[in-house]
Amino acid sequence: MNKDALIKLTEIRRNIAARAINKYNEKVDKGEFNKYFEAQGIAPRKIDMPGGASGRNLSPQDQAALDWAKSNPNDPRAVRIRLKLGM
């Protein structure tokens, strides 16, 4: 697979995940999972939308890997690093 195909597949995967999270959060808002939360003895909670590396703090090791990936965009390992970090 080439770089463009990997990027497109990643975008598709993110869009599917975002739709699933939004759908779940809407059902939590409507109270559709209240019986489940009561049975589990936990408060209703939503799922946070993944924000990629920019939306969270990275460990020093992850930040170093991301910096390397950004400086070596044509290396196949860079694509794997970015995908693993949610970029």
N, CA, C and O of each residue as an XYZ file, in Angstrom:
348
protein
N       0.835     -1.178      0.000
C       0.000      0.000      0.000
C       0.881      1.243      0.000
O       1.932      1.287      0.640
N       0.428      2.238     -0.727
C       1.212      3.471     -0.741
C       0.723      4.434      0.350
O      -0.269      4.171      1.029
N       1.420      5.520      0.496
C       1.138      6.492      1.552
C      -0.283      7.051      1.444
O      -0.978      7.171      2.453
N      -0.718      7.395      0.223
C      -2.052      7.969      0.048
C      -3.149      6.989      0.444
O      -4.160      7.384      1.025
N      -2.951      5.717      0.131
C      -3.941      4.700      0.496
C      -4.021      4.558      2.011
O      -5.112      4.437      2.569
N      -2.871      4.571      2.676
C      -2.862      4.471      4.137
C      -3.544      5.671      4.782
O      -4.282      5.524      5.756
N      -3.297      6.845      4.242
C      -3.925      8.053      4.777
C      -5.436      7.981      4.600
O      -6.185      8.305      5.522
N      -5.887      7.562      3.429
C      -7.326      7.451      3.164
C      -7.971      6.420      4.094
O      -9.040      6.672      4.650
N      -7.335      5.273      4.264
C      -7.874      4.253      5.161
C      -7.949      4.753      6.599
O      -8.896      4.446      7.324
N      -6.950      5.520      7.003
C      -6.959      6.083      8.348
C      -8.099      7.077      8.510
O      -8.762      7.090      9.547
N      -8.336      7.906      7.507
C      -9.447      8.859      7.558
C     -10.785      8.132      7.650
O     -11.663      8.539      8.411
N     -10.942      7.069      6.887
C     -12.173      6.292      6.925
C     -12.369      5.693      8.318
O     -13.463      5.750      8.879
N     -11.296      5.117      8.870
C     -11.371      4.511     10.208
C     -11.742      5.546     11.263
O     -12.560      5.272     12.141
N     -11.150      6.727     11.181
C     -11.465      7.793     12.140
C     -12.914      8.248     12.019
O     -13.582      8.482     13.026
N     -13.396      8.373     10.794
C     -14.782      8.794     10.594
C     -15.760      7.769     11.157
O     -16.764      8.136     11.768
N     -15.472      6.493     10.955
C     -16.335      5.445     11.497
C     -16.322      5.492     13.021
O     -17.371      5.397     13.658
N     -15.150      5.636     13.596
C     -15.033      5.707     15.054
C     -15.771      6.925     15.596
O     -16.464      6.823     16.609
N     -15.635      8.068     14.945
C     -16.300      9.295     15.395
C     -17.818      9.131     15.351
O     -18.514      9.560     16.271
N     -18.330      8.517     14.294
C     -19.781      8.295     14.211
C     -20.260      7.372     15.322
O     -21.306      7.622     15.922
N     -19.518      6.317     15.606
C     -19.904      5.381     16.663
C     -19.883      6.066     18.031
O     -20.792      5.870     18.838
N     -18.860      6.860     18.291
C     -18.773      7.566     19.569
C     -19.902      8.574     19.706
O     -20.525      8.665     20.764
N     -20.173      9.331     18.650
C     -21.268     10.307     18.699
C     -22.613      9.628     18.937
O     -23.434     10.120     19.711
N     -22.833      8.511     18.277
C     -24.088      7.768     18.435
C     -24.244      7.283     19.881
O     -25.315      7.409     20.473
N     -23.177      6.733     20.433
C     -23.200      6.271     21.821
C     -23.479      7.436     22.769
O     -24.336      7.330     23.647
N     -22.762      8.546     22.597
C     -22.939      9.693     23.488
C     -24.351     10.260     23.410
O     -24.894     10.697     24.424
N     -24.950     10.261     22.231
C     -26.335     10.722     22.101
C     -27.279      9.816     22.887
O     -28.222     10.295     23.516
N     -27.027      8.511     22.851
C     -27.869      7.575     23.600
C     -27.681      7.744     25.105
O     -28.632      7.589     25.871
N     -26.461      8.059     25.532
C     -26.235      8.338     26.948
C     -27.032      9.567     27.350
O     -27.672      9.575     28.402
N     -26.999     10.615     26.515
C     -27.761     11.839     26.791
C     -29.253     11.570     26.895
O     -29.936     12.165     27.729
N     -29.762     10.683     26.060
C     -31.197     10.365     26.053
C     -31.594      9.415     27.182
O     -32.781      9.187     27.411
N     -30.612      8.864     27.885
C     -30.908      7.959     28.986
C     -31.141      6.522     28.574
O     -31.664      5.731     29.360
N     -30.765      6.171     27.362
C     -31.020      4.819     26.865
C     -30.170      3.758     27.558
O     -30.492      2.572     27.488
N     -29.099      4.160     28.221
C     -28.243      3.197     28.914
C     -28.356      3.309     30.434
O     -27.533      2.752     31.160
N     -29.366      4.022     30.915
C     -29.483      4.236     32.356
C     -29.595      2.930     33.135
O     -28.990      2.793     34.198
N     -30.361      1.968     32.620
C     -30.496      0.690     33.329
C     -29.149     -0.023     33.422
O     -28.825     -0.624     34.446
N     -28.388      0.047     32.368
C     -27.055     -0.570     32.385
C     -26.176      0.086     33.437
O     -25.554     -0.599     34.249
N     -26.124      1.425     33.424
C     -25.274      2.124     34.381
C     -25.726      1.848     35.816
O     -24.894      1.676     36.708
N     -27.052      1.805     36.042
C     -27.563      1.500     37.375
C     -27.155      0.091     37.794
O     -26.714     -0.114     38.924
N     -27.297     -0.870     36.904
C     -26.945     -2.258     37.218
C     -25.452     -2.390     37.531
O     -25.060     -3.218     38.354
N     -24.634     -1.587     36.886
C     -23.199     -1.626     37.122
C     -22.783     -0.797     38.338
O     -21.662     -0.914     38.832
N     -23.707      0.039     38.809
C     -23.397      0.882     39.957
C     -22.451      2.017     39.633
O     -21.673      2.452     40.482
N     -22.520      2.496     38.401
C     -21.653      3.599     37.991
C     -22.496      4.730     37.418
O     -23.623      4.516     36.971
N     -21.944      5.918     37.437
C     -22.642      7.075     36.878
C     -22.557      7.025     35.353
O     -21.556      6.574     34.797
N     -23.608      7.489     34.683
C     -23.539      7.543     33.210
C     -22.356      8.391     32.772
O     -22.086      9.452     33.335
N     -21.667      7.909     31.772
C     -20.524      8.670     31.272
C     -20.407      8.506     29.762
O     -20.728      7.466     29.185
N     -19.940      9.562     29.169
C     -19.745      9.582     27.726
C     -18.319      9.154     27.404
O     -17.454      9.086     28.277
N     -18.104      8.871     26.133
C     -16.773      8.549     25.644
C     -16.185      9.818     25.051
O     -16.829     10.492     24.246
N     -14.961     10.144     25.448
C     -14.287     11.310     24.879
C     -13.842     10.996     23.459
O     -13.401      9.887     23.156
N     -13.966     11.985     22.608
C     -13.518     11.845     21.228
C     -11.991     11.895     21.204
O     -11.389     12.836     21.721
N     -11.369     10.883     20.603
C      -9.910     10.927     20.520
C      -9.463     12.170     19.764
O     -10.003     12.491     18.705
N      -8.487     12.855     20.306
C      -8.027     14.081     19.671
C      -6.676     13.940     19.015
O      -6.093     14.931     18.575
N      -6.170     12.728     18.942
C      -4.830     12.571     18.403
C      -3.817     13.103     19.388
O      -4.151     13.423     20.529
N      -2.607     13.192     18.956
C      -1.531     13.621     19.846
C      -1.703     15.064     20.295
O      -1.249     15.434     21.377
N      -2.352     15.880     19.477
C      -2.511     17.282     19.846
C      -3.513     17.456     20.970
O      -3.501     18.483     21.648
N      -4.391     16.468     21.185
C      -5.412     16.590     22.204
C      -5.034     15.957     23.528
O      -5.867     15.892     24.432
N      -3.807     15.491     23.668
C      -3.399     14.837     24.905
C      -1.906     15.040     25.122
O      -1.169     15.440     24.221
N      -1.498     14.756     26.320
C      -0.072     14.847     26.634
C       0.603     13.550     26.239
O       0.113     12.465     26.551
N       1.705     13.663     25.565
C       2.464     12.489     25.148
C       3.600     12.246     26.120
O       4.146     13.177     26.712
N       3.944     10.982     26.271
C       5.125     10.662     27.061
C       6.342     11.183     26.294
O       6.265     11.396     25.084
N       7.450     11.387     26.980
C       8.659     11.844     26.270
C       9.056     10.903     25.132
O       9.506     11.350     24.078
N       8.887      9.604     25.353
C       9.237      8.630     24.318
C       8.305      8.762     23.113
O       8.762      8.729     21.970
N       6.993      8.913     23.365
C       6.046      9.085     22.263
C       6.285     10.393     21.521
O       6.181     10.440     20.295
N       6.608     11.460     22.259
C       6.875     12.743     21.627
C       8.111     12.665     20.745
O       8.137     13.225     19.650
N       9.134     11.967     21.228
C      10.349     11.803     20.426
C      10.051     11.003     19.160
O      10.559     11.318     18.083
N       9.223      9.966     19.298
C       8.848      9.159     18.126
C       8.038      9.998     17.132
O       8.237      9.898     15.921
N       7.134     10.815     17.647
C       6.345     11.674     16.765
C       7.228     12.698     16.066
O       7.065     12.941     14.871
N       8.149     13.292     16.789
C       9.068     14.255     16.173
C       9.875     13.594     15.062
O      10.069     14.171     13.992
N      10.344     12.374     15.332
C      11.099     11.644     14.314
C      10.212     11.365     13.099
O      10.644     11.544     11.961
N       8.976     10.928     13.339
C       8.066     10.606     12.233
C       7.778     11.834     11.373
O       7.689     11.738     10.149
N       7.635     12.982     12.022
C       7.384     14.210     11.269
C       8.587     14.607     10.424
O       8.431     15.164      9.338
N       9.782     14.321     10.921
C      10.976     14.695     10.169
C      11.360     13.653      9.115
O      12.244     13.900      8.295
N      10.707     12.499      9.131
C      10.966     11.428      8.161
C       9.656     10.913      7.562
O       9.348      9.728      7.690
N       8.884     11.783      6.914
C       7.539     11.394      6.466
C       7.518     10.297      5.403
O       6.490      9.641      5.233
N       8.597     10.080      4.698
C       8.600      9.055      3.645
C       8.996      7.673      4.146
O       8.942      6.700      3.394
N       9.388      7.586      5.396
C       9.771      6.298      5.980
C       8.496      5.536      6.375
O       7.643      6.104      7.057
N       8.343      4.276      5.969
C       7.139      3.503      6.320
C       6.916      3.396      7.831
O       5.776      3.284      8.281
N       7.982      3.429      8.603
C       7.836      3.379     10.061
C       7.161      4.632     10.589
O       6.482      4.585     11.615
N       7.342      5.760      9.897
C       6.717      7.012     10.324
C       5.205      6.900     10.258
O       4.499      7.394     11.138
N       4.714      6.254      9.220
C       3.259      6.064      9.081
C       2.735      5.231     10.248
O       1.698      5.557     10.827
N       3.442      4.163     10.595
C       3.010      3.301     11.697
C       3.030      4.066     13.030
O       2.135      3.903     13.860
N       4.040      4.883     13.219
C       4.124      5.664     14.459
C       2.952      6.621     14.554
O       2.301      6.716     15.595
N       2.686      7.327     13.468
C       1.588      8.297     13.471
C       0.242      7.619     13.695
O      -0.612      8.153     14.403
N       0.049      6.450     13.097
C      -1.209      5.725     13.294
C      -1.341      5.278     14.748
O      -2.411      5.393     15.345
N      -0.261      4.776     15.303
C      -0.296      4.311     16.693
C      -0.608      5.453     17.657
O      -1.295      5.258     18.660
N      -0.104      6.630     17.349
C      -0.340      7.792     18.216
C      -1.642      8.508     17.898
O      -1.968      9.511     18.533
N      -2.383      8.011     16.932
C      -3.675      8.608     16.606
C      -3.592      9.845     15.755
O      -4.481     10.695     15.805
N      -2.549      9.957     14.982
C      -2.362     11.135     14.139
C      -2.903     10.909     12.756
O      -2.829     11.801     11.910
